[in-house]
């Protein structure tokens, strides 16, 4: 199991789960649900990291240009707003190239 991602099935709960040594990182009634759970966890992690970086960079840049600092919650709101604005545009552009 070293350096691998494995599917396991728990007979008691009737769920599949994904194990990436040594963590369980996705669960679901089917393998597809377990993979979807993994994708959602990854998206949350990326969003949280982007928000944290945005907050740190904003804290450095904002005082130099006369803007107020923002906290983590505000940076998360900015990140979500940008995702909501950019994702449909990216999807539309992707469909146009197919």
Secondary structure, 3 states (H helix, E strand, C coil): CCCCEEEEEECCCCEEEEEECCEEEEEECCHHHHHHHHHHHHHHHHHHHHHHHHHHHHHHHHHHHCCCCCCHHHHHHHHHHHHHHHHHHHHHHHHHCC
